[in-house]
Amino acid sequence: MAYWDPFYPVRTLFSDIRAHLANWRRFKRATRTWPTISIATYVMRFFLIVGGVVLGIWYQVRHDLTKGQGLLIYLAVLLPVVFIWFVVEHVAWNFDLRRKGISSDRDIWKISQFPQE
């Protein structure tokens, strides 16, 4: 059963960035190199989102769609792309951890997690 605490602070974009930076710094301290693949996929996330929104607006204007039709386009195209991209980010983070020997091949870590030393 899931537990929801209404007083727990909601994650925002800035807390998400801070969590990633903290993990990347821990990775650098442990390996003396940055997790380049993980950083690249994280940065590409923002380009993907902004590009998708711009492309969606352009498509909606070009084809003279109503708001409801435009929303369906966003839901049908952007949601699967964003979901797949979050999976790609997890794969990249785990690849960086495994490549430097911080994690074993059987362990799977979330982007906001770092293996215990």
MIDOSE-1310 file (N, C-alpha, C; in nm, 2 decimals, decimal comma, always signed):
residues 117
mayw	+0,08/-0,12/+0,00/+0,00/+0,00/+0,00/+0,09/+0,12/+0,00; +0,06/+0,22/-0,08/+0,14/+0,34/-0,09/+0,10/+0,44/+0,02; +0,19/+0,51/+0,06/+0,17/+0,61/+0,17/+0,19/+0,75/+0,11; +0,10/+0,83/+0,13/+0,11/+0,97/+0,08/+0,10/+1,07/+0,19
dpfy	+0,20/+1,15/+0,20/+0,21/+1,25/+0,31/+0,18/+1,39/+0,25; +0,07/+1,45/+0,29/+0,04/+1,58/+0,22/+0,14/+1,69/+0,26; +0,22/+1,67/+0,37/+0,31/+1,77/+0,42/+0,45/+1,75/+0,36; +0,47/+1,64/+0,29/+0,60/+1,62/+0,22/+0,62/+1,71/+0,11
pvrt	+0,73/+1,78/+0,10/+0,74/+1,88/-0,01/+0,74/+1,81/-0,15; +0,67/+1,88/-0,24/+0,65/+1,83/-0,38/+0,78/+1,85/-0,45; +0,82/+1,75/-0,53/+0,94/+1,77/-0,61/+0,92/+1,87/-0,72; +1,01/+1,96/-0,74/+1,00/+2,06/-0,84/+1,12/+2,04/-0,94
lfsd	+1,12/+2,12/-1,04/+1,23/+2,12/-1,13/+1,36/+2,14/-1,07; +1,37/+2,24/-0,97/+1,49/+2,27/-0,91/+1,54/+2,16/-0,81; +1,45/+2,10/-0,74/+1,49/+1,99/-0,65/+1,53/+1,87/-0,73; +1,48/+1,85/-0,85/+1,52/+1,74/-0,94/+1,66/+1,77/-0,99
irah	+1,69/+1,89/-1,03/+1,82/+1,93/-1,07/+1,92/+1,91/-0,96; +1,89/+1,95/-0,84/+1,98/+1,94/-0,72/+2,01/+1,79/-0,69; +1,91/+1,71/-0,71/+1,93/+1,56/-0,68/+2,02/+1,50/-0,78; +2,00/+1,54/-0,91/+2,09/+1,49/-1,01/+2,24/+1,54/-0,99
lanw	+2,25/+1,67/-0,96/+2,39/+1,73/-0,94/+2,46/+1,66/-0,82; +2,38/+1,63/-0,71/+2,44/+1,56/-0,60/+2,49/+1,42/-0,64; +2,41/+1,35/-0,71/+2,45/+1,22/-0,76/+2,57/+1,22/-0,85; +2,57/+1,32/-0,94/+2,68/+1,33/-1,03/+2,81/+1,37/-0,96
rrfk	+2,80/+1,45/-0,85/+2,92/+1,49/-0,77/+2,97/+1,36/-0,70; +2,88/+1,29/-0,64/+2,92/+1,16/-0,57/+2,99/+1,07/-0,67; +2,94/+1,06/-0,79/+3,00/+0,98/-0,89/+3,14/+1,03/-0,93; +3,15/+1,16/-0,94/+3,29/+1,21/-0,97/+3,38/+1,19/-0,86
ratr	+3,34/+1,20/-0,73/+3,43/+1,17/-0,62/+3,47/+1,03/-0,62; +3,38/+0,94/-0,65/+3,41/+0,80/-0,65/+3,50/+0,75/-0,77; +3,48/+0,81/-0,88/+3,55/+0,76/-1,00/+3,65/+0,86/-1,06; +3,65/+0,99/-1,02/+3,73/+1,10/-1,08/+3,69/+1,13/-1,22
twpt	+3,57/+1,09/-1,27/+3,52/+1,13/-1,40/+3,37/+1,16/-1,38; +3,32/+1,24/-1,47/+3,18/+1,27/-1,47/+3,10/+1,16/-1,54; +2,98/+1,14/-1,50/+2,89/+1,04/-1,58/+2,84/+1,11/-1,71; +2,92/+1,11/-1,81/+2,89/+1,19/-1,93/+2,76/+1,15/-2,00
isia	+2,73/+1,02/-2,01/+2,62/+0,97/-2,08/+2,49/+1,01/-2,00; +2,49/+1,00/-1,87/+2,38/+1,04/-1,79/+2,35/+1,19/-1,80; +2,46/+1,27/-1,79/+2,45/+1,41/-1,80/+2,39/+1,45/-1,94; +2,44/+1,39/-2,05/+2,39/+1,42/-2,18/+2,25/+1,39/-2,20
tyvm	+2,20/+1,27/-2,15/+2,06/+1,24/-2,16/+1,97/+1,33/-2,08; +2,02/+1,38/-1,96/+1,94/+1,47/-1,88/+1,93/+1,60/-1,95; +2,03/+1,65/-2,01/+2,03/+1,78/-2,08/+1,94/+1,77/-2,20; +1,95/+1,66/-2,27/+1,87/+1,63/-2,39/+1,72/+1,63/-2,36
rffl	+1,69/+1,59/-2,24/+1,55/+1,59/-2,20/+1,48/+1,72/-2,22; +1,55/+1,83/-2,18/+1,49/+1,96/-2,20/+1,47/+2,00/-2,34; +1,57/+1,97/-2,43/+1,56/+2,00/-2,57/+1,45/+1,92/-2,63; +1,43/+1,80/-2,59/+1,32/+1,71/-2,64/+1,19/+1,77/-2,60
ivgg	+1,17/+1,81/-2,48/+1,04/+1,87/-2,44/+1,01/+2,00/-2,51; +1,11/+2,09/-2,51/+1,08/+2,22/-2,58/+1,06/+2,20/-2,73; +1,14/+2,11/-2,79/+1,12/+2,08/-2,93/+0,99/+2,02/-2,96; +0,95/+1,93/-2,88/+0,82/+1,86/-2,89/+0,70/+1,96/-2,88
vvlg	+0,71/+2,05/-2,79/+0,60/+2,15/-2,77/+0,60/+2,25/-2,89; +0,71/+2,29/-2,93/+0,72/+2,38/-3,05/+0,67/+2,31/-3,17; +0,71/+2,19/-3,19/+0,66/+2,11/-3,31/+0,51/+2,09/-3,30; +0,46/+2,06/-3,18/+0,31/+2,04/-3,16/+0,23/+2,17/-3,19
iwyq	+0,28/+2,28/-3,14/+0,22/+2,41/-3,17/+0,22/+2,44/-3,32; +0,33/+2,42/-3,38/+0,34/+2,44/-3,53/+0,24/+2,35/-3,60; +0,24/+2,22/-3,57/+0,14/+2,13/-3,63/+0,00/+2,17/-3,61; -0,03/+2,22/-3,49/-0,17/+2,26/-3,46/-0,21/+2,38/-3,54
vrhd	-0,12/+2,48/-3,55/-0,15/+2,60/-3,63/-0,16/+2,57/-3,78; -0,06/+2,49/-3,83/-0,06/+2,45/-3,97/-0,18/+2,38/-4,02; -0,23/+2,29/-3,93/-0,35/+2,21/-3,97/-0,48/+2,27/-3,92; -0,48/+2,38/-3,86/-0,59/+2,45/-3,80/-0,68/+2,36/-3,71
ltkg	-0,61/+2,30/-3,61/-0,68/+2,21/-3,52/-0,74/+2,29/-3,40; -0,84/+2,24/-3,35/-0,90/+2,30/-3,23/-0,82/+2,26/-3,11; -0,85/+2,32/-2,99/-0,77/+2,29/-2,87/-0,78/+2,15/-2,83; -0,90/+2,09/-2,84/-0,91/+1,95/-2,81/-0,84/+1,86/-2,90
qgll	-0,84/+1,89/-3,03/-0,76/+1,81/-3,13/-0,61/+1,82/-3,10; -0,57/+1,94/-3,07/-0,43/+1,96/-3,04/-0,38/+1,89/-2,92; -0,47/+1,89/-2,82/-0,44/+1,81/-2,70/-0,43/+1,66/-2,72; -0,51/+1,61/-2,81/-0,50/+1,47/-2,84/-0,37/+1,44/-2,92
iyla	-0,32/+1,53/-3,00/-0,19/+1,51/-3,07/-0,08/+1,51/-2,96; -0,09/+1,60/-2,87/+0,01/+1,61/-2,76/+0,01/+1,48/-2,68; -0,10/+1,43/-2,64/-0,11/+1,31/-2,56/-0,07/+1,19/-2,64; -0,10/+1,18/-2,77/-0,07/+1,06/-2,85/+0,08/+1,06/-2,88
vllp	+0,14/+1,17/-2,90/+0,28/+1,17/-2,94/+0,38/+1,20/-2,83; +0,35/+1,31/-2,75/+0,46/+1,35/-2,66/+0,46/+1,25/-2,53; +0,35/+1,21/-2,48/+0,35/+1,12/-2,36/+0,44/+0,99/-2,38; +0,42/+0,92/-2,49/+0,50/+0,80/-2,51/+0,65/+0,84/-2,53
vvfi	+0,68/+0,95/-2,60/+0,82/+0,99/-2,62/+0,88/+1,03/-2,48; +0,81/+1,10/-2,40/+0,86/+1,14/-2,27/+0,88/+1,02/-2,18; +0,79/+0,92/-2,18/+0,80/+0,80/-2,10/+0,92/+0,72/-2,15; +0,94/+0,70/-2,28/+1,06/+0,63/-2,33/+1,19/+0,70/-2,29
wfvv	+1,18/+0,84/-2,30/+1,31/+0,91/-2,26/+1,35/+0,89/-2,12; +1,25/+0,88/-2,03/+1,28/+0,86/-1,89/+1,34/+0,72/-1,87; +1,30/+0,62/-1,95/+1,36/+0,49/-1,95/+1,50/+0,50/-2,00; +1,52/+0,58/-2,10/+1,66/+0,59/-2,16/+1,75/+0,66/-2,06
ehva	+1,70/+0,76/-1,98/+1,78/+0,82/-1,87/+1,82/+0,72/-1,77; +1,73/+0,63/-1,73/+1,76/+0,53/-1,63/+1,87/+0,43/-1,68; +1,85/+0,39/-1,81/+1,95/+0,30/-1,87/+2,09/+0,37/-1,87; +2,09/+0,50/-1,91/+2,22/+0,57/-1,92/+2,28/+0,58/-1,78
wnfd	+2,21/+0,61/-1,68/+2,26/+0,62/-1,54/+2,32/+0,48/-1,49; +2,24/+0,38/-1,52/+2,29/+0,24/-1,48/+2,41/+0,20/-1,56; +2,42/+0,24/-1,69/+2,53/+0,21/-1,77/+2,66/+0,28/-1,72; +2,64/+0,41/-1,68/+2,76/+0,48/-1,62/+2,80/+0,41/-1,49
lrrk	+2,71/+0,37/-1,41/+2,75/+0,31/-1,28/+2,82/+0,18/-1,30; +2,77/+0,10/-1,40/+2,83/-0,03/-1,42/+2,96/-0,02/-1,49; +2,98/+0,08/-1,58/+3,10/+0,09/-1,65/+3,22/+0,13/-1,56; +3,19/+0,20/-1,46/+3,30/+0,24/-1,36/+3,31/+0,14/-1,24
giss	+3,23/+0,04/-1,24/+3,24/-0,06/-1,14/+3,17/-0,03/-1,01; +3,09/+0,07/-1,01/+3,02/+0,12/-0,88/+2,90/+0,02/-0,86; +2,84/-0,03/-0,96/+2,72/-0,11/-0,95/+2,75/-0,24/-1,02; +2,68/-0,35/-0,98/+2,69/-0,48/-1,05/+2,59/-0,48/-1,16
drdi	+2,61/-0,58/-1,25/+2,52/-0,60/-1,36/+2,38/-0,63/-1,32; +2,35/-0,68/-1,21/+2,22/-0,72/-1,17/+2,14/-0,60/-1,09; +2,21/-0,50/-1,05/+2,15/-0,39/-0,98/+2,09/-0,29/-1,08; +1,98/-0,24/-1,04/+1,91/-0,13/-1,12/+1,89/-0,02/-1,02
wkis	+1,94/+0,10/-1,06/+1,93/+0,22/-0,97/+1,84/+0,32/-1,04; +1,76/+0,39/-0,96/+1,69/+0,51/-1,01/+1,79/+0,62/-1,04; +1,74/+0,72/-1,11/+1,83/+0,83/-1,14/+1,86/+0,91/-1,01; +1,77/+0,91/-0,92/+1,79/+0,98/-0,79/+1,86/+0,90/-0,69
qfpq	+1,91/+0,78/-0,72/+1,98/+0,70/-0,62/+2,12/+0,68/-0,66; +2,20/+0,66/-0,55/+2,34/+0,63/-0,57/+2,38/+0,51/-0,48; +2,45/+0,41/-0,53/+2,48/+0,29/-0,45/+2,55/+0,32/-0,33; +2,53/+0,25/-0,22/+2,60/+0,27/-0,09/+2,74/+0,22/-0,11
e	+2,83/+0,29/-0,04/+2,97/+0,25/-0,06/+3,01/+0,14/+0,04
